[in-house]
Amino acid sequence: RITMDTQSCAQLIMNSLNTNNEIRQQAEQTIEEAKQKQPDQLLISLCLLVKDAATPPEVRQLCLIILRRSVVLNRLIQTPYEKIQPATREQLKTHVLDILRMDLQNPYKQHVVDLVGNLAASVIKQTSNWNDLIQLLAQWTQSPTEIQRENALKIFSHLVGSKVAPENFYESLSNVFVNGLSDSSATIRLASL
């Protein structure tokens, strides 16, 4: 049994990027075992690695990918998100909001949007709401920062595509997308489509 702290998680991620097949396969197998046996520690460690500016870029990117895949609800298999304790779910939501607020640029931006969208769909499907995220995204649709407006629209679009929504979501959202279509930025107009 491996201890799944941030340091050992970072080493596993690095090993899963190794060109040596044996090392890579062992690391991937250990990550899969951690998803089953230590999902709480794994998901929090992955978040902490993403938040740490000292984490190598390729490790950060793979952490985001593993997180995104771990928090999506899947009808066919039980994902790590479904196995974690309620307190860990709250910690995960806080960490993911922190990651979103970091305004990470490429190559991370789309991974962050996908992570937030997947987690939001899972949270809202279970609890019918994630007020902190919805409020933040509503503020960001009015932000002078283009990246925040774009990210908010993409995450809202993800929720629409996931067919989960908090109460009164669609009524409020139609105004957001209509306003986005008249934005001065072509990127925002495109994200509003």
C-alpha positions in Angstrom: 0.0 0.0 0.0 1.4 3.3 -1.1 1.1 6.5 0.9 -0.7 9.0 -1.3 0.7 12.3 -0.1 1.5 15.2 -2.5 5.2 14.2 -2.9 4.5 10.5 -3.7 1.7 11.6 -6.0 4.1 13.9 -7.9 6.5 11.0 -8.2 3.8 8.7 -9.6 2.8 11.3 -12.1 6.4 11.9 -13.2 6.9 8.1 -13.5 3.7 7.8 -15.6 5.4 10.2 -18.0 8.6 8.2 -18.1 9.7 6.8 -21.5 10.6 3.4 -19.9 7.5 1.2 -20.4 8.0 -0.8 -17.2 8.2 2.3 -15.0 5.3 4.0 -16.8 3.0 1.0 -16.5 3.8 0.5 -12.8 3.0 4.1 -12.1 -0.2 4.0 -14.1 -1.3 0.8 -12.3 -0.5 2.5 -8.9 -2.6 5.5 -9.9 -5.5 3.3 -10.8 -5.2 1.4 -7.5 -5.1 4.8 -5.7 -8.3 5.8 -7.5 -10.0 2.7 -6.0 -8.4 2.5 -2.6 -7.4 6.0 -1.7 -9.5 8.4 -3.8 -9.7 11.1 -1.1 -6.0 11.4 -0.8 -5.4 11.1 -4.5 -7.8 13.8 -5.6 -6.6 16.3 -3.0 -3.0 15.6 -3.8 -3.6 16.2 -7.5 -5.3 19.5 -6.7 -2.4 20.6 -4.5 0.1 19.7 -7.3 -1.9 21.8 -9.8 -2.0 24.8 -7.4 1.8 24.6 -6.7 3.6 26.9 -9.2 6.8 24.8 -8.6 5.1 21.7 -10.1 6.6 21.0 -13.6 4.2 21.9 -16.4 3.8 18.4 -17.8 2.9 17.1 -14.3 0.4 19.9 -13.8 -1.2 19.1 -17.1 -1.5 15.4 -16.4 -2.9 16.1 -12.9 -5.6 18.2 -14.5 -6.4 15.4 -16.9 -6.6 12.8 -14.2 -8.7 15.1 -12.0 -11.1 15.8 -14.9 -11.6 12.1 -15.6 -12.0 11.3 -11.8 -14.8 13.8 -11.1 -17.1 13.1 -14.0 -20.1 11.0 -13.2 -20.2 7.8 -15.3 -23.1 5.5 -15.6 -20.9 2.5 -16.4 -18.2 2.7 -13.8 -17.9 4.3 -10.3 -15.4 7.1 -10.5 -13.2 8.3 -7.6 -15.5 11.3 -7.0 -18.3 9.0 -6.1 -16.2 7.2 -3.5 -14.8 10.2 -1.6 -16.1 11.4 1.8 -18.4 14.4 2.0 -15.7 16.5 3.7 -13.3 15.7 0.8 -16.0 16.7 -1.7 -16.1 20.1 0.0 -12.3 20.4 0.0 -12.2 19.4 -3.7 -14.8 22.1 -4.6 -12.7 24.7 -2.8 -9.5 23.6 -4.4 -11.0 23.5 -7.9 -12.4 27.0 -7.4 -8.9 28.1 -6.4 -7.5 26.5 -9.5 -10.1 28.3 -11.7 -9.2 31.6 -10.0 -5.6 31.1 -10.8 -6.3 32.0 -14.5 -3.9 29.4 -15.8 -3.1 30.0 -19.4 -2.3 27.5 -22.2 -1.7 24.6 -22.1 -3.8 24.4 -18.9 -6.8 26.7 -19.7 -9.0 24.1 -21.5 -8.1 21.4 -19.0 -9.2 23.7 -16.1 -12.5 24.6 -17.9 -13.2 20.9 -18.5 -12.3 20.0 -14.9 -14.6 22.7 -13.5 -17.4 21.7 -15.9 -17.2 18.0 -15.1 -17.1 18.7 -11.3 -19.9 21.2 -11.5 -22.1 18.7 -13.4 -21.3 16.0 -10.8 -22.0 18.3 -7.9 -25.2 19.8 -9.3 -26.5 16.3 -10.3 -26.0 15.2 -6.7 -27.0 18.4 -4.8 -28.9 20.5 -7.3 -26.5 23.4 -6.8 -23.0 24.8 -6.4 -23.7 28.4 -5.3 -20.1 29.5 -5.0 -19.3 28.5 -8.5 -22.5 29.9 -10.1 -22.0 33.2 -8.3 -18.4 33.4 -9.5 -19.3 32.6 -13.1 -22.1 35.1 -13.0 -19.6 37.8 -11.9 -17.1 36.7 -14.5 -19.6 37.1 -17.3 -19.4 40.8 -16.5 -15.7 40.9 -15.9 -13.4 43.3 -17.9 -11.0 40.4 -18.3 -11.7 38.5 -21.5 -10.4 35.2 -20.2 -12.8 35.2 -17.3 -15.8 36.0 -19.5 -14.7 33.2 -21.9 -14.2 30.6 -19.1 -17.5 31.5 -17.5 -19.4 31.0 -20.9 -17.5 27.7 -21.6 -18.3 26.3 -18.2 -22.0 27.3 -18.5 -22.0 25.7 -21.9 -20.6 22.5 -20.3 -23.5 22.5 -17.8 -26.0 22.9 -20.6 -24.4 20.0 -22.5 -24.4 17.9 -19.4 -28.1 18.5 -19.0 -27.8 19.4 -15.3 -28.7 22.8 -14.0 -29.4 24.5 -10.7 -32.8 26.1 -10.1 -33.7 28.9 -12.4 -30.5 28.3 -14.3 -31.8 28.4 -17.9 -33.8 31.6 -17.4 -30.7 33.4 -16.1 -28.4 31.8 -18.6 -30.2 32.9 -21.7 -29.4 36.5 -20.8 -25.7 35.7 -20.3 -25.4 34.1 -23.7 -27.4 36.9 -25.4 -25.1 39.5 -23.8 -22.1 37.5 -24.8 -23.2 37.5 -28.5 -22.8 41.3 -28.4 -19.5 41.4 -26.7 -16.7 43.4 -28.3 -14.4 40.3 -28.3 -14.8 37.8 -31.1 -13.6 35.1 -28.7 -16.5 35.8 -26.3 -19.0 36.0 -29.2 -17.8 32.6 -30.3 -18.0 31.1 -26.8 -21.6 32.4 -26.5 -22.7 30.3 -29.5 
